[in-house]
C-alpha cells in the first residue's frame, strides 16, 4: 500500500466521523493560528517601536536619571536630573547643538465644562527641533517663557479639538491641574506613537511645570541632538564629563544617570522586541501541544473502533509496519490539514488586526515554516503511540473483537 493510498484511507477515515475529525483538526488549527498571530503581533510591535526610535534621527541622545537601589534591588527612578544640567551641557558640550530638559506627567486640562486628561510635556525651546515637530499656528515655547516661568502652553491638535471642537483655541485660557495657562500655539499633526500620542499632549515651559503645576525640582529626562552623527561618541563623553561634574561624582563612582544614543536605543528595542516575540510564540505553542494531545486521544479511540479492521488486514498479509505507517499517515494528515488552515487563518487575522491598529502586517516566513513543521512533528509524535499500539495487535484477538 503506497503513501497516496494511505492518505486516501486516512481522509476516508476522517469523513466517517465528521464532527470528531473537525474538532481534532480545530485543535491544531487554533495552535498554529495562535503562533502565527502572536509572532505577527510581536514583530509588528517591534517594527513600530523601531520606526519611532529611527524617526528621532541618528543624531539624537537621551539622558535618563539613574536608579535608586537598596540591597541591590532597584526600587524606582531616582530624580537626579535638573534643568541646570541642561544649561551646563549647552555651555560646555560643543558636540551638542540642541538640548532640552523635559518633565513629562499626566494631568487634567480643563476649558469651561470640558476636560481632557493628557500628557503634560514641561520642556524648553529646543524640544521642537530635537523631536522634529512642527507648529501649525502660533508659536512654540521660547527661552523667555522658560526664564520668566510664563504660564503659556502649546497644544497638540487632538487635545485642542477635544476641548474646543472647531473653535479657534489660540489666545484662550485653559486650566492645567487648576492653574490657568494661555494657549500660544497649536502643533501640526504628527500621528500616534507607541509611547503616547504627540497630538494629544500639552507643552508648557519646564520652569512653570516644575514649580507651579507639579511642585518638583527635577526633570524626567534630557533630550539632546548632536551636530553630526560621527560625533555621537564625542557627545556622549562630553555629556558624561559635564554631568559627573554637575552631580559632584567622584572618579570611579557609579553614575547616577544613563546616556543612550539612538543606535543604543535601537539595539535595546530590537532585543526587547525579539524576546517579546519569542515569549509570545512560546505561550502560543502550548495550544499546539494541547492539540497534539487531542490527536493522540482520537487516534487511540480510532484504533479501538477499528480493531476488527486491523485484524482483517493482518489476516490478508498486512505487516506490522504497514499498520503502523497507515495510522501515522492518518495522524499526520489531520495535523497537516489543521496546520494549513491555521496558517491561512493566521495570515488573514494578522492582516485584519494590523489594518485595524494602523500597523503594517509583519508575518515572518520563519514562523510560518516553523508552525507547519511543528504541526507535522506533533502529528508524528502524538500519533506514534496509537499507531504502534495498532501494529502490535494480535490478528486472532483482533478478529474476535466485537
Secondary structure, DSSP 8 states (H G I E B T S, - for coil): --HHHHHHHHHHHHHHTHHHHHHHHHHHHHHHHHHHHHHHHHHHHHHHHHHHHHHT-TTEEEEEE-EEEETTEEEEE---B-HHHHHHHHHH-TTEEEEEEEEEEEEEEEETTEEEEEEEEEE-TTHHHHTT--EEEE----HHHHHTT--EEEE-HHHHHHHHTTS--TT-EEEETTEEEEEEEEE----EETTEEGGGEEEEEHHHIIIIII--S-BSEEEEEESSGGGHHHHHHHHHHHHHHHTT--TT---SEEEEEHHHHHHHHHHHHHHHHHHHHHHHHHHHHHHHHHHHHHHHHHHHHTHHHHHHHHHTT--HHHHHHHHHHHHHHHHHHHHHHHHHHHHHHHHHHHHHHT------HHHHHHHHHHHHHHHHHHHHHHHHHHHT--HHHHHH--
